Amino acid sequence: MDSSSLSSMLLPSILKQLITILFIFSGTLSTISHCSSSREEEERYTDCGRTYSCGDLKNISYPFWGTDFRPPTCGREGFENECRNNNQSLIQINDQQFRILGIYQTGYRMKIARTDLLESDSLCNQNAAVAITLNYTLFDYAPSTVYYTTDERFLSTPDSASIQKYCKPFQVPVLWSSNDENPDGIGKEEVEQAVRQGFDVEYSHQLTFMCDECERSGGSCGSNATNDGFLCYCRNNNPHNVVCRPGRHLN
């Protein structure tokens, strides 16, 4: 038998072995990738099932998150928290920093105060004379919030002359209750006290409605890292858009 005949007989066998090796290698990579994905989903289920606390704020959960305690996939864009000195919860809204004074998740509401106004010795500060604005795609003023404006009650107080001379006016939302507490004269002290009490904002009811449904099905609330859409992470199961569905387990 010449060499060319021998080669023609061996070639199909070699090709068959190479195809088998490639098939096994491909299957191994697929298994490794699937196992890695399964572990990631399990970690997200566990991480997003945990709440966190910051100072007086307890059991904070979705849609809030923070790099030190909950990954971004456990919350929503625009709800990142920073826990300063382990006792002050801060949030950034439209490039303005606010301190979160209270979170009322059953009412889709939180109480906030702008940090620079809260920590300033005096509201009569030219650097602070910037109107408060919200990201209205995420937040809106709660019905319990009103604005203090320069009106006759304020201008009639003894402080009015110096305030008009040295201060630049700007609108500040406050709680309606602080307006009720001062039905007559509103001076500098009353305004500063009202501003430091903060004001209420509401966030999307839809976000918390979906989270409630997810948790009732045994899942943990989170979001898609790609488009920030809602995801319900499930134990030993693929994540779903709203609730965990039995019978579709990760292998």
C-alpha positions as CSV (number, residue, x, y, z in Angstrom):
1,M,0.0,0.0,0.0
2,D,1.5,3.3,-1.1
3,S,1.6,6.4,1.2
4,S,-1.2,8.3,-0.6
5,S,-3.6,5.4,0.0
6,L,-2.6,5.2,3.6
7,S,-3.2,9.0,4.0
8,S,-6.6,8.8,2.4
9,M,-7.7,6.1,4.9
10,L,-6.4,7.9,8.0
11,L,-7.8,11.4,7.1
12,P,-11.5,10.6,7.8
13,S,-10.6,9.0,11.2
14,I,-8.5,12.0,12.2
15,L,-11.3,14.4,11.2
16,K,-13.8,12.4,13.2
17,Q,-11.6,12.6,16.3
18,L,-11.1,16.3,15.9
19,I,-14.9,16.9,15.5
20,T,-15.5,14.8,18.7
21,I,-12.9,16.8,20.6
22,L,-14.4,20.1,19.5
23,F,-17.9,19.0,20.4
24,I,-16.8,17.9,23.9
25,F,-14.8,21.2,24.3
26,S,-17.9,23.3,23.2
27,G,-20.1,21.4,25.6
28,T,-17.7,21.9,28.5
29,L,-17.6,25.7,27.8
30,S,-21.4,25.8,27.7
31,T,-21.6,24.0,31.0
32,I,-19.0,26.3,32.6
33,S,-20.8,29.4,31.3
34,H,-24.2,28.1,32.5
35,C,-22.8,27.3,36.0
36,S,-21.2,30.8,36.2
37,S,-24.5,32.4,35.2
38,S,-26.4,30.3,37.8
39,R,-24.0,31.4,40.5
40,E,-24.5,35.0,39.6
41,E,-28.3,34.8,39.6
42,E,-28.1,33.1,43.0
43,E,-25.8,35.8,44.4
44,R,-28.2,38.5,43.1
45,Y,-31.1,36.7,44.7
46,T,-29.3,36.7,48.0
47,D,-27.9,40.2,47.8
48,C,-31.1,41.8,46.8
49,G,-33.0,40.0,49.5
50,R,-31.0,41.8,52.2
51,T,-32.1,45.2,53.6
52,Y,-29.7,47.8,55.1
53,S,-29.7,50.5,57.7
54,C,-28.1,53.9,57.9
55,G,-28.4,55.8,61.1
56,D,-32.1,56.1,62.1
57,L,-33.2,54.7,58.7
58,K,-33.9,50.9,59.1
59,N,-34.6,48.1,56.7
60,I,-34.1,50.0,53.5
61,S,-34.7,48.0,50.4
62,Y,-35.7,48.3,46.7
63,P,-35.6,50.7,44.8
64,F,-32.8,52.1,47.0
65,W,-29.2,50.8,46.7
66,G,-25.6,51.8,47.5
67,T,-22.2,50.6,46.5
68,D,-21.3,49.9,50.1
69,F,-24.3,47.7,50.9
70,R,-26.4,46.7,47.9
71,P,-25.2,46.5,44.2
72,P,-26.9,48.5,41.5
73,T,-28.8,45.5,40.2
74,C,-30.7,45.5,43.6
75,G,-32.2,49.0,43.0
76,R,-33.0,51.5,40.3
77,E,-31.1,54.2,38.6
78,G,-31.6,57.5,40.5
79,F,-32.0,55.8,43.9
80,E,-28.4,55.4,44.9
81,N,-27.7,56.1,48.5
82,E,-24.5,57.1,50.3
83,C,-24.4,56.4,54.0
84,R,-22.1,59.1,55.2
85,N,-20.4,58.4,58.6
86,N,-22.7,55.5,59.0
87,N,-25.6,57.8,60.1
88,Q,-26.6,60.1,57.2
89,S,-28.3,58.7,54.1
90,L,-27.6,60.9,51.1
91,I,-29.1,60.9,47.6
92,Q,-28.3,62.9,44.5
93,I,-31.2,64.5,42.5
94,N,-30.5,66.7,39.5
95,D,-26.9,67.4,40.7
96,Q,-28.2,68.5,44.1
97,Q,-27.4,66.5,47.2
98,F,-30.2,65.7,49.7
99,R,-30.2,64.1,53.1
100,I,-32.9,61.4,53.5
101,L,-34.7,62.1,56.8
102,G,-37.3,59.3,56.4
103,I,-38.4,56.6,54.0
104,Y,-42.0,55.4,54.1
105,Q,-42.0,52.5,51.6
106,T,-45.6,51.5,52.1
107,G,-46.6,55.0,51.0
108,Y,-44.0,55.3,48.2
109,R,-42.6,58.4,49.9
110,M,-39.5,59.8,51.5
111,K,-38.7,63.0,53.4
112,I,-35.6,64.9,52.2
113,A,-33.8,68.1,52.8
114,R,-31.1,69.7,50.7
115,T,-27.8,69.1,52.4
116,D,-26.3,72.5,52.0
117,L,-29.4,74.2,53.5
118,L,-29.6,71.7,56.3
119,E,-26.0,72.1,57.3
120,S,-25.6,75.9,56.7
121,D,-25.4,78.2,59.7
122,S,-27.8,80.6,57.9
123,L,-30.1,80.3,54.9
124,C,-29.0,83.8,54.0
125,N,-26.2,82.5,51.8
126,Q,-25.7,83.6,48.2
127,N,-24.2,80.2,47.3
128,A,-27.4,78.5,48.5
129,A,-29.7,80.7,46.5
130,V,-30.5,78.0,43.8
131,A,-34.0,76.7,43.5
132,I,-34.6,73.1,44.4
133,T,-35.5,70.9,41.4
134,L,-36.6,67.3,41.1
135,N,-36.2,64.6,38.5
136,Y,-39.9,64.4,37.7
137,T,-39.5,61.1,35.9
138,L,-38.7,59.5,39.3
139,F,-40.0,61.9,41.9
140,D,-42.8,64.4,42.6
141,Y,-43.8,66.6,45.5
142,A,-46.2,64.9,47.9
143,P,-49.5,66.6,48.8
144,S,-48.0,67.4,52.2
145,T,-45.5,69.8,50.6
146,V,-45.9,73.5,50.0
147,Y,-43.6,76.4,49.2
148,Y,-42.6,79.3,51.3
149,T,-42.7,82.5,49.3
150,T,-42.1,86.2,50.1
151,D,-45.5,87.4,51.0
152,E,-47.0,90.1,53.2
153,R,-46.8,88.0,56.3
154,F,-43.0,87.6,55.8
155,L,-42.3,91.2,54.8
156,S,-44.1,92.5,57.9
157,T,-41.7,90.9,60.3
158,P,-38.8,92.8,62.0
159,D,-36.2,90.7,59.9
160,S,-37.6,91.7,56.6
161,A,-35.4,94.8,56.0
162,S,-32.1,93.1,56.6
163,I,-33.2,89.9,54.8
164,Q,-34.2,91.8,51.6
165,K,-30.9,93.8,51.7
166,Y,-28.5,90.9,52.2
167,C,-30.3,87.8,51.0
168,K,-31.2,86.5,47.5
169,P,-34.7,85.0,47.6
170,F,-35.4,81.5,46.2
171,Q,-38.2,79.0,46.6
172,V,-37.9,76.2,49.1
173,P,-40.5,73.4,49.5
174,V,-41.4,72.6,53.1
175,L,-44.0,70.5,54.9
176,W,-47.5,71.8,55.0
177,S,-47.5,71.2,58.8
178,S,-44.8,73.8,59.3
179,N,-46.9,76.4,57.4
180,D,-49.8,75.6,59.8
181,E,-47.6,76.1,62.8
182,N,-46.9,79.7,61.8
183,P,-50.3,81.1,60.7
184,D,-49.3,84.7,61.4
185,G,-45.8,86.1,61.3
186,I,-43.1,84.1,59.5
187,G,-39.6,85.3,60.4
188,K,-36.1,84.1,59.7
189,E,-36.1,81.6,62.5
190,E,-39.4,80.0,61.5
191,V,-38.3,79.7,57.9
192,E,-35.0,78.1,58.8
193,Q,-36.7,75.7,61.1
194,A,-39.2,74.7,58.4
195,V,-36.5,74.2,55.8
196,R,-34.5,72.0,58.1
197,Q,-37.5,69.8,58.7
198,G,-37.4,68.8,55.0
199,F,-40.2,68.0,52.6
200,D,-41.9,65.0,51.2
201,V,-41.5,63.5,47.8
202,E,-43.2,60.5,46.2
203,Y,-41.7,58.0,43.9
204,S,-43.3,55.7,41.3
205,H,-46.1,53.5,42.7
206,Q,-45.4,51.1,39.8
207,L,-41.9,50.3,41.1
208,T,-43.1,49.2,44.5
209,F,-46.2,47.4,43.2
210,M,-44.0,45.1,41.1
211,C,-41.7,44.6,44.0
212,D,-44.6,43.6,46.3
213,E,-45.7,41.0,43.7
214,C,-42.2,39.7,43.3
215,E,-41.7,39.3,47.0
216,R,-45.0,37.6,47.4
217,S,-43.9,35.0,44.9
218,G,-40.7,34.4,47.0
219,G,-38.4,36.5,44.9
220,S,-36.0,39.4,45.5
221,C,-36.5,42.7,43.7
222,G,-33.8,44.1,41.4
223,S,-33.2,45.5,38.0
224,N,-31.7,44.5,34.6
225,A,-28.1,45.8,34.4
226,T,-28.5,46.5,30.7
227,N,-31.7,48.7,30.6
228,D,-32.6,49.3,34.3
229,G,-35.9,47.4,33.8
230,F,-37.4,45.6,36.7
231,L,-36.4,42.0,37.4
232,C,-37.5,39.5,40.0
233,Y,-34.6,37.3,41.1
234,C,-35.7,33.8,42.2
235,R,-34.0,31.1,44.2
236,N,-32.7,28.3,41.9
237,N,-34.7,29.8,39.1
238,N,-34.2,32.2,36.2
239,P,-35.1,35.8,36.9
240,H,-38.5,37.0,35.7
241,N,-40.0,40.3,34.7
242,V,-42.5,40.5,37.6
243,V,-42.9,37.2,39.7
244,C,-41.1,33.9,40.2
245,R,-42.5,31.1,38.1
246,P,-42.1,27.5,39.5
247,G,-40.8,24.8,37.2
248,R,-38.1,26.8,35.4
249,H,-35.1,26.0,37.5
250,L,-31.5,26.6,36.8
251,N,-29.4,23.5,36.4
